[in-house]
Amino acid sequence: MNYREAITTITGLLDDQLVVCANGLISREAFTIRDRPENFYMIGSMGMASSIGLGVALSKPSRKTIILEGDGNLLMNLGSLPMAGSLQPGNLLHIVLDNEVYASTGNQPTISNVIELEEIAKSARYSYVKKVTNNEDLKREMAHTLENGGLSFLLVKIVDTEEQREIGRVTHSPEQIKERFMSAINGKR
């Protein structure tokens, strides 16, 4: 499974959930596959999707909030896991697409090949933690976490392919991204 397959599966199961997409390939893929006002696309600010997603979840406890980031992004702000664990937002689903490299900056290796990020999430008191390696398991776990409450973490092992290097950029301005997302948060379309 690669970025496109994983993000296609994830976005295909969404309704009105709020999604904070990490910078780089994840935002670009999510934008290309299924642009929606409920998606907040990070432009720069590597590692901050988890902090922003946590803030959104805490401010809107009645809305399911999803953080969609890669292993490199999570490793840039690992402190977000214990912060989420200490606050226990029951509406937060944290999805990490793990290809063991910083794909957006040239495929430099991360340490996720030797450090199990899902074990860190367990230690940080996430109530539901799963690792998936194929599309069928991703569909099943997405359906489960979207239907159930609790602080959840899905580690999705993916492979990197050169094909994703050619994907276009998000064409909305940062101001447009913010305005669309704020309207979606407040229930306006």
N, C-alpha and C positions, 0 to 999 in steps of 0.2 A: 504494500500500500504506500502511495506517495502523498505529497501535500494535496494535490488536486483530488485524489480519491477520498482522502480523509475529510477534507473540507466540504466536498460535495455531499458526502454522507451526513456530516454534522449539520450543514445548513439546510439540507433537505428535510430534516426533522423539526425545524424551528417553526414556531408560530409567532408569538409576540414577545419572546424572550429578548432581553437586552444583552448584547454581545460586545465585549471590549476585545478588539483584535490587536495583537501585538504588531509592532512595526515590521517592515520588510515583506518577505514573501507571504506571510500569513495574511496581512491586510490586503495585499495585492490579489491573492487567490480568492479570498472571501468577497472582495469587491467584484472581481471578474465573474465568479460563479453565481453569486446571489447578493447583489447590492440591495440593501434595505435600510430604512431610516433607523431601525433598532440596532444597527451596527455602528460602533464607534471605531474608526480606523486610526491607529496611532501613526503619526508621521514623525519619525525620529523617536527620541526618548526611550531608547532600548531599556527593557526591564521594568517599565512602569505600568504595563497593562494590568498586572496583578494588583497593584496598589489602587489604580483607578477603578478596576472592577470591584474590589473590596468596598471602596467608598460608595459606588453605585448600589451595591447589594445592601449595605447598611442604611442608605438613605431611602431605599424603596423596598422594604421587606416583603411587600405583597407581590413583587415581580421577580421571576426567576432571572438571575444574572449569570452570564457565562463569561469566563475569561478564556480566551483562545490564544495561546502563545506557544513558543517553541522552547526546547531545552536551554538554548543559549539565553533567551530572554529571562527565563526563570532563574538561571544561575546568576544573572546580573543583579537580581533583587531577591535573593533567597530568604531574606528576612520577612517577606510577605507571607510565607507559609505559616510560621508561628504566630504572626499577627492575626491572620484569619482564624487560626486554631484557637487563639485566646478569646476572640470575639464571637465565634461560632454562628455566623449568619446562616440561617436555615434555608436560604434561597440561593446559595452560591454553588455553582458548578465550575470547577477549575480544570480545563483541558490543556494538557501539554503534549504537543506533537514533537516527538523525540526522534531525531535522525542522527544524533551524536555529533553534530557539527553546527557551527554558526553559518547557516546556509546563505543568509542575506549578505554576508560580508566576505565570502570567498571560500567557504567550506573548511575553515580552521576547526580542528577537533575540539569538542567540549570534553567534559569529564564524565558525561552520563553513561559512557560505556563501562565505567568502573564504580560509579556512585549511583545507586538505585533511587531515583527521585521519588518514586512511589513510597519508598520506605521513609524518606524524610517527611512526606505528607502524613504518613501514619504517626510518626513521632510528634508531628505538629498538631495532632488531635483532630485531623479530618475524620469525620464519622464514617465515610464510605470511600474506599480507595480501591481502584482496579487498574490493572495493566492489560491492554489489549494489543494484539498483534495482527489482527485481520479484520476485514470489513464487516463480516457477520457479527463478530463479538462487539465491534464498535457500535453497530446498529442496536444490538440488544442492550448494551450498557447505556447508550444515549437515551433510549426509551425509558429505561429504569430510572436514571437520574433526573430526567425531565418530569417524570410522574411523581417522584418522591422528594420529600424535603430533606434537609440536612446538608451539612457542609461536605461536598463531594469532590473527588479528584480522580480524573481519568488520565492515565499515561498511555499515549497512543504511539507505539513504535512504528516509525515510517522509514522509508528509504529515500535518499536524495536522488534526483535525476536531473540531468542537464536541461531537459525540456523546460523546467520551471524558470530557468534563467531568462527566457524570452518574454515573460509575462509583462503586460503593461502596468502602468502605475495607477493609483487612485486618482481620478480626475476631479473630484470635489476639492474645493479649497478647505483649509483647516476651519475657516469660519462656517462654511456650509456643513461640514461634518458635525461640528458642535451644535449648530442650530437644528439640524435634522434630528440629532440624537436627543437633544433637550425636548423637542416636541414629542418624540417617541416616548421618552420617560414620563412626560406629563399626559400621555394618552391622546395627543393630537396627531392627526395625519395630514 
